[in-house]
Amino acid sequence: MYKVFIVDDEPIIVEGLKYLFDWEGNGLEVIGEANDGESALEQLRDNPCDLLITDIMMPNMTGLQLIEEVKAVHPHTKCVVLTGYQEFDYVKKGIELGIENYLLKPVDEEELGSTIRNAVEKLNRQEQALEENHILRDNVIWRWLNEEIEEDELKHRLEMYQIPFSKQAFYLSSLKIDSTEEHTIQKQTILKKKLEEATEALFVMEPGGEIIVLWMNKDFAVVEKDIDTLIMIMKQERWIRHFWITKSDATSFMDTISDHFKQIKHLADFRVVLPEDTHIITEEQAGKFSVSQDTSLNGQELVQIILKSDAEGVKRWLQTFFQQYGSLEDPQHVILLRGAVIDTISIVKNSISVQSNYVETAQIMQNILQSTSLIELERILFAYCENIIQSLHERNNHISPIIKSLVDYIKNNLHEELSLKSLSHQFHINTVYLGQLFQKEMKVVFSDYVNELRIHKAKELLQSTHLRAGEIGKQVGYSDSTYFYKQFKKKIGLTPTEFRALSQGINA
């Protein structure tokens, strides 16, 4: 709700205005009142408003002086002036200050209502513009963390959003939320705004609903203080059931920020194996459940099988996976495999975006930690993969016609330049709305989805043709070979050449 503050040196008028209009029914809340400008200004310093309604002639400070002071700090505040006279010099000054209207006392109820509704409409447009600006800003930072844009472009884009760029030091954290209800974009936006106003960090919304927290060139003491503030605010939000903040010991620089980003994302996966009252997840806590073996390549193979909805293929993959440990009877190896299964589930979960239930996931992790045999671990992992396949099937049956058409077009035209802007023109739909609708229905951000399909197609061509890697990159939509190599290596863990050689060795 938008905040309203009323100022008049006649208390009866203040009380009358509070009951003359349906504030709550129009998305407004009267947060304060004052009988003079100085008192109003003092209150507004600590608790700013969105709409200021003020008398013009008051002792010590006039209404116009109050507006001037308020707008110097909060220029987007909407202001309505009340007066008992047609004072044209004041009208002229009010117009210069950008007031919404100049209402004569006694206030006409219809004119008051019309003025306020117009102000609310402007606030809505202002809020929408700010939200769109934040979506674009978050996208820039998200692409940078995923190594999709270079330093010069990042600096230029951040300057557009009036964010001072420093490449000296960065600190990253992530905020994961489990809510008591389906939290809307509006709630997320309000929460982000509240957190950014209370701390010195940027809060970036990522596709899965997780929030990435970024500090640029701040002392660690500032980070620690901000995390304490963050926890305090989160505990006050009634719609949040649980929340977790990942906390790394490391500070990043330009050349290590991407690795740091992957690290703090991975830390968030361990929330399901930690005590229920845990709010901060550290590297030390996660280390108790990690394994030294590298399961990422096998995990990506499993992801591809799941995406084909091949339950029998999943079963065969799991049998092969566990056979390499089948001869190990030492109970310590069962403990080791618990960590491997948790890591594999983490890989699948981060690669395939489907709605997940925290309670169910926590139960799965508890079952893993209590398992005493390899057969039991295999059964748990197969049941998890089967549920993912079922969720994908259900999701595909609930996609709107416009997104289904879009997905079909993308799959058949990977070689083309595919962007939300170009496709929104082709499908005659607003760019921002298309991006939000795609993310809502597909549970994945548009650029990540396209990249996933392109890498998958590139793997197929590397295995089935003798084309050079650079040519394959162009066929799947990467005009820049260097960028293709970087994206492939980031996703698969191998270069295209290494992947082809390994595939040929396996199939020989």
C-alpha positions in Angstrom: 0.0 0.0 0.0 1.1 3.6 -0.7 1.8 5.8 2.4 -0.1 9.0 2.9 0.8 11.9 5.3 -1.6 14.7 6.1 -0.6 18.2 7.4 -2.9 21.1 8.4 -2.8 23.6 11.3 -6.5 22.9 11.9 -6.9 19.4 13.6 -10.5 19.2 12.6 -9.5 19.3 8.9 -6.9 16.6 9.4 -9.5 14.3 11.1 -12.1 15.1 8.4 -9.8 14.2 5.6 -9.1 10.8 7.2 -12.8 9.9 7.0 -13.7 11.7 3.8 -12.0 9.2 1.5 -11.8 5.4 1.3 -7.9 5.3 1.7 -7.6 1.5 2.2 -10.0 0.7 -0.6 -7.7 2.6 -3.0 -4.5 1.0 -1.9 -3.5 3.8 0.5 -2.6 4.0 4.2 -2.5 7.2 6.3 0.8 6.7 8.2 0.9 10.1 10.0 -0.3 13.6 10.6 0.9 16.9 11.8 -0.4 20.4 12.5 2.7 22.3 11.2 5.4 22.0 8.6 8.3 21.6 10.9 6.7 18.7 12.9 5.7 17.0 9.6 9.2 17.3 8.2 10.7 15.8 11.3 8.4 12.7 11.1 8.9 12.3 7.3 12.7 12.2 7.7 12.4 8.8 9.5 9.2 7.6 7.7 8.8 9.0 4.2 5.5 8.9 2.4 4.3 8.4 -1.2 1.6 11.0 -1.1 1.7 14.3 0.9 -1.4 16.3 1.5 -0.6 19.7 3.1 -2.2 23.0 4.0 -0.4 25.9 2.4 -0.6 28.6 5.1 0.9 27.3 8.4 3.1 28.9 11.1 6.9 28.5 11.0 7.0 26.6 7.7 4.5 26.9 4.8 3.2 23.9 2.9 5.3 24.8 -0.2 8.4 25.0 1.9 7.6 21.6 3.3 7.1 20.2 -0.2 10.4 21.7 -1.3 12.2 20.1 1.6 10.5 16.7 1.1 11.1 16.6 -2.7 14.8 17.5 -2.2 15.2 14.1 -0.5 12.4 12.1 -2.1 11.7 13.7 -5.5 9.1 11.1 -6.5 6.7 12.0 -3.7 3.3 13.1 -4.9 1.9 16.3 -3.3 -1.6 17.9 -3.0 -2.0 21.4 -1.6 -5.0 22.7 0.5 -5.8 26.4 0.8 -8.6 28.7 1.8 -7.8 31.3 -0.8 -6.9 31.5 -4.5 -3.4 32.7 -3.9 -2.0 32.8 -7.5 1.7 33.4 -6.4 1.5 30.2 -4.4 -0.2 28.4 -7.3 2.6 29.3 -9.6 5.2 28.1 -7.1 3.3 24.9 -6.5 3.2 24.2 -10.3 7.0 24.7 -10.3 7.3 22.1 -7.5 5.2 19.6 -9.5 2.1 19.4 -7.2 -0.8 17.1 -8.3 -3.6 19.6 -7.5 -4.5 22.8 -5.6 -7.7 22.1 -3.6 -9.8 25.0 -2.1 -11.3 24.6 1.4 -13.9 23.4 2.2 -12.6 20.4 0.2 -15.0 19.0 -2.5 -15.3 15.3 -1.9 -15.4 14.4 -5.6 -12.5 16.6 -6.5 -10.4 15.1 -3.6 -11.3 11.6 -4.8 -10.4 12.3 -8.4 -7.1 14.0 -7.4 -6.0 11.1 -5.2 -7.0 8.4 -7.7 -4.9 10.3 -10.4 -2.0 10.4 -8.0 -2.3 6.7 -7.3 -2.3 6.0 -11.0 0.9 8.0 -11.4 2.4 6.1 -8.4 1.5 2.8 -10.1 3.2 3.8 -13.3 6.2 5.0 -11.4 6.3 1.7 -9.5 6.0 -0.3 -12.7 8.8 1.7 -14.3 11.0 1.1 -11.2 10.1 -2.7 -11.3 11.0 -2.9 -15.0 14.2 -1.0 -14.3 15.1 -3.5 -11.6 14.3 -6.5 -13.8 16.8 -5.1 -16.4 19.4 -4.3 -13.7 19.1 -7.8 -12.2 19.4 -9.3 -15.7 22.7 -7.5 -16.2 24.2 -8.6 -12.9 22.8 -12.1 -13.4 24.5 -12.4 -16.9 27.8 -11.0 -15.4 27.8 -13.7 -12.7 27.2 -16.3 -15.3 30.1 -15.0 -17.4 27.8 -13.8 -20.3 29.0 -10.2 -20.4 32.5 -8.6 -20.1 33.7 -6.1 -17.6 33.4 -3.0 -19.9 29.7 -3.8 -20.7 29.0 -4.4 -17.0 30.5 -1.1 -16.1 28.5 0.8 -18.8 25.2 -0.9 -17.9 25.6 -0.3 -14.1 26.3 3.4 -14.8 22.9 3.5 -16.7 21.3 2.4 -13.4 23.3 4.8 -11.4 25.3 2.1 -9.6 28.9 3.0 -8.9 31.1 0.2 -10.3 34.2 -0.9 -8.4 36.3 -4.0 -9.4 38.3 -4.0 -6.2 36.4 -6.5 -4.1 33.0 -8.2 -4.1 31.2 -10.3 -1.5 28.3 -12.6 -2.5 25.6 -14.3 -0.5 22.3 -15.9 -1.4 18.8 -15.8 0.2 16.5 -18.7 -0.2 12.8 -18.4 0.9 10.2 -20.9 1.7 6.9 -19.1 2.0 3.5 -19.9 3.6 1.8 -18.9 0.3 2.5 -18.4 -3.3 4.5 -15.2 -3.0 3.8 -12.9 -5.9 6.1 -10.7 -7.9 4.7 -7.7 -6.0 5.7 -9.2 -2.6 9.2 -10.0 -3.9 9.6 -6.5 -5.2 8.4 -5.0 -1.9 10.8 -7.2 0.0 13.8 -6.4 -2.3 13.1 -2.7 -2.0 12.9 -3.0 1.8 16.2 -4.9 2.0 18.0 -2.5 -0.3 16.9 0.5 1.7 18.0 -1.1 5.0 21.4 -2.4 3.8 24.4 -1.4 1.6 23.9 -4.4 -0.8 22.2 -5.0 -4.1 19.5 -7.8 -4.1 19.2 -9.6 -7.4 16.2 -11.9 -8.1 17.2 -15.0 -10.0 14.8 -17.3 -12.0 14.2 -19.9 -9.3 13.1 -17.3 -6.8 16.4 -17.2 -4.9 17.8 -13.8 -4.2 21.5 -13.1 -4.8 23.0 -10.5 -2.4 25.9 -8.5 -3.8 28.2 -6.1 -1.9 30.6 -4.0 -4.0 33.8 -2.9 -2.3 32.4 -3.0 1.3 34.3 -3.9 4.5 33.5 -7.3 5.9 32.1 -5.6 9.0 29.5 -3.9 6.8 28.6 -7.3 5.3 28.2 -8.8 8.8 26.0 -5.9 10.0 23.9 -6.2 6.8 23.3 -9.9 7.3 22.1 -9.3 10.9 19.7 -6.6 9.5 18.6 -9.0 6.8 17.8 -11.7 9.3 15.8 -9.3 11.5 13.7 -8.1 8.5 13.1 -11.6 7.3 11.8 -12.7 10.7 9.2 -9.9 10.6 7.7 -11.1 7.3 4.7 -13.2 8.2 4.4 -14.7 4.7 7.8 -16.4 5.1 7.9 -19.8 6.7 11.7 -20.5 6.5 14.7 -18.6 5.0 18.3 -19.4 4.6 21.3 -17.2 4.0 24.6 -18.6 2.6 27.7 -17.2 4.0 31.1 -17.7 2.4 34.4 -16.9 4.0 35.8 -15.6 0.8 36.0 -12.2 -0.9 35.8 -12.2 -4.7 37.6 -10.2 -7.4 36.7 -9.8 -11.1 38.5 -13.0 -12.1 37.0 -15.2 -9.4 33.4 -13.8 -9.0 31.9 -16.5 -11.2 33.4 -19.3 -9.2 32.3 -17.6 -6.0 28.8 -17.3 -7.4 28.6 -21.1 -8.1 30.0 -21.8 -4.6 27.3 -19.8 -2.7 24.6 -21.2 -4.9 25.8 -24.7 -4.0 25.8 -23.9 -0.3 22.1 -23.2 -0.5 21.4 -26.8 -1.4 22.5 -28.0 2.0 19.6 -26.3 3.8 17.6 -29.5 3.6 20.1 -31.5 5.7 20.7 -28.9 8.4 18.5 -28.3 11.5 15.2 -26.7 10.9 16.0 -23.5 12.9 19.1 -22.9 10.7 19.2 -19.5 9.0 22.9 -19.1 8.0 24.6 -21.8 6.0 28.4 -21.7 6.1 31.1 -23.6 4.2 32.0 -25.5 7.4 28.5 -26.8 7.8 28.2 -27.8 4.2 31.6 -29.5 4.3 30.2 -32.2 6.6 28.0 -33.5 3.8 30.2 -33.0 0.7 32.2 -35.8 -1.0 35.6 -35.6 -2.6 34.6 -37.6 -5.8 33.6 -35.6 -8.8 30.1 -36.6 -9.7 29.2 -33.6 -11.9 29.8 -35.3 -15.3 27.6 -38.3 -14.4 25.1 -35.9 -12.9 24.8 -34.1 -16.2 24.3 -37.4 -18.0 21.5 -38.2 -15.6 19.9 -34.7 -16.3 19.8 -35.4 -20.0 18.1 -38.8 -19.4 15.5 -37.2 -17.2 14.8 -34.5 -19.7 13.9 -37.2 -22.2 11.4 -38.6 -19.7 13.2 -42.0 -19.9 12.5 -43.7 -16.5 14.1 -47.0 -17.8 17.2 -45.0 -18.8 17.4 -43.5 -15.3 17.2 -47.0 -13.8 20.0 -48.2 -16.0 22.1 -45.2 -15.2 21.7 -45.7 -11.5 22.6 -49.4 -11.7 25.8 -48.4 -13.5 26.5 -45.6 -11.0 26.1 -47.9 -8.0 27.9 -50.9 -9.5 31.2 -49.1 -9.1 30.7 -49.1 -5.4 28.9 -52.4 -5.1 31.9 -54.4 -3.9 32.6 -52.0 -1.1 31.1 -53.4 2.1 32.7 -51.0 4.6 29.9 -48.9 6.3 32.1 -45.8 5.7 31.5 -46.2 2.0 27.7 -46.0 2.5 28.3 -42.8 4.4 30.4 -41.6 1.5 27.7 -42.5 -1.0 25.1 -40.6 1.0 27.1 -37.4 0.1 27.4 -38.5 -3.5 23.6 -39.0 -3.8 23.0 -35.6 -2.1 25.4 -34.0 -4.6 23.7 -35.7 -7.6 20.3 -34.5 -6.4 21.7 -31.0 -6.1 23.0 -31.2 -9.7 19.6 -32.4 -11.0 17.7 -29.8 -9.0 19.9 -26.9 -10.3 19.8 -28.1 -13.9 16.0 -28.8 -14.2 13.7 -26.1 -12.9 10.6 -27.6 -11.5 8.4 -26.6 -8.5 9.9 -28.3 -5.4 8.3 -28.7 -2.0 10.7 -27.9 0.9 9.1 -30.4 3.3 9.2 -33.2 0.7 12.8 -32.4 -0.2 13.8 -32.3 3.5 12.2 -35.7 4.0 14.2 -37.1 1.1 17.4 -35.8 2.6 16.5 -37.3 6.0 15.9 -40.7 4.3 19.3 -40.4 2.6 21.1 -39.6 5.9 19.4 -42.5 7.6 20.0 -45.1 4.9 22.3 -48.1 5.7 22.7 -49.7 2.3 23.5 -49.0 -1.3 20.3 -50.6 -2.4 18.3 -48.2 -0.2 20.2 -45.2 -1.6 19.6 -46.3 -5.2 15.8 -46.7 -4.4 15.7 -43.1 -2.9 17.5 -41.5 -5.9 15.3 -43.4 -8.5 12.1 -42.3 -6.7 13.4 -38.7 -6.7 14.2 -38.8 -10.5 10.8 -40.4 -11.2 9.0 -37.5 -9.4 11.0 -35.0 -11.5 9.9 -36.8 -14.7 6.3 -36.7 -13.5 6.6 -32.9 -12.7 8.0 -32.2 -16.1 5.1 -34.1 -17.7 2.5 -32.1 -15.7 4.2 -28.8 -16.5 4.2 -29.5 -20.2 0.5 -30.1 -20.0 -0.2 -26.7 -18.4 1.7 -24.4 -20.7 -0.3 -21.6 -22.3 -0.7 -21.6 -26.2 1.6 -18.6 -26.6 4.5 -20.2 -24.6 4.0 -23.6 -26.3 4.3 -21.9 -29.7 7.3 -20.0 -28.5 9.0 -23.1 -27.2 8.3 -25.0 -30.4 9.8 -22.1 -32.4 12.9 -22.0 -30.3 13.5 -25.7 -30.6 13.2 -25.5 -34.4 15.3 -22.3 -34.8 18.3 -22.6 -32.5 20.6 -21.4 -35.2 18.8 -18.0 -35.3 19.4 -15.0 -32.9 16.9 -15.7 -30.2 16.1 -12.9 -27.8 13.0 -11.8 -25.9 12.9 -8.6 -27.8 13.0 -10.2 -31.3 10.5 -12.9 -30.3 8.1 -10.5 -28.6 7.8 -8.6 -31.9 7.3 -11.8 -33.8 4.6 -13.0 -31.4 3.1 -9.5 -30.9 3.5 -9.4 -27.1 5.2 -7.0 -24.7 8.8 -8.0 -24.1 8.8 -7.7 -20.3 5.5 -9.5 -20.0 6.7 -12.3 -22.3 9.8 -12.8 -20.1 7.8 -12.9 -16.9 5.2 -15.3 -18.5 7.9 -17.6 -19.8 9.7 -17.7 -16.4 6.4 -18.3 -14.6 5.3 -21.2 -16.8 8.6 -22.8 -17.6 10.2 -22.2 -14.1 13.4 -21.0 -15.8 14.7 -17.7 -17.2 14.5 -17.4 -21.0 18.2 -17.1 -21.7 19.1 -20.1 -19.5 16.5 -22.2 -21.3 17.8 -21.3 -24.7 21.4 -21.9 -23.6 20.4 -25.3 -22.2 18.8 -26.4 -25.5 21.8 -25.1 -27.5 24.4 -27.0 -25.4 22.3 -30.2 -25.5 22.0 -29.9 -29.3 25.8 -29.2 -29.5 26.5 -32.4 -27.5 24.4 -34.5 -29.9 26.3 -33.0 -33.0 29.7 -33.6 -31.3 28.7 -37.3 -30.8 27.1 -37.9 -34.2 29.0 -35.8 -36.7 32.6 -35.0 -37.6 32.0 -31.2 -37.9 34.5 -28.9 -36.2 33.4 -27.6 -32.8 33.3 -24.0 -34.1 31.0 -24.9 -36.9 28.7 -26.8 -34.5 28.6 -23.7 -32.3 27.3 -21.7 -35.2 24.7 -24.3 -36.1 23.2 -24.1 -32.6 23.2 -20.3 -32.5 26.7 -19.2 -31.1 28.2 -16.8 -33.7 31.3 -16.3 -31.5 33.3 -19.6 -31.1 35.1 -18.3 -28.0 31.8 -17.7 -26.3 30.5 -21.1 -27.3 33.6 -22.8 -25.9 33.2 -20.9 -22.6 29.5 -21.7 -22.3 30.0 -25.4 -23.1 32.9 -25.7 -20.6 30.9 -24.0 -17.9 27.8 -26.2 -18.4 29.5 -29.6 -19.1 32.8 -29.2 -17.3 34.7 -30.1 -20.5 35.6 -28.3 -23.7 33.8 -29.5 -26.8 36.9 -31.3 -28.0 37.4 -33.0 -24.7 33.8 -34.0 -24.6 33.9 -35.5 -28.1 37.1 -37.4 -27.3 35.6 -38.8 -24.1 32.4 -39.8 -25.9 34.3 -41.6 -28.7 36.4 -43.4 -26.0 33.3 -44.6 -24.2 31.5 -45.7 -27.4 34.6 -47.4 -28.9 
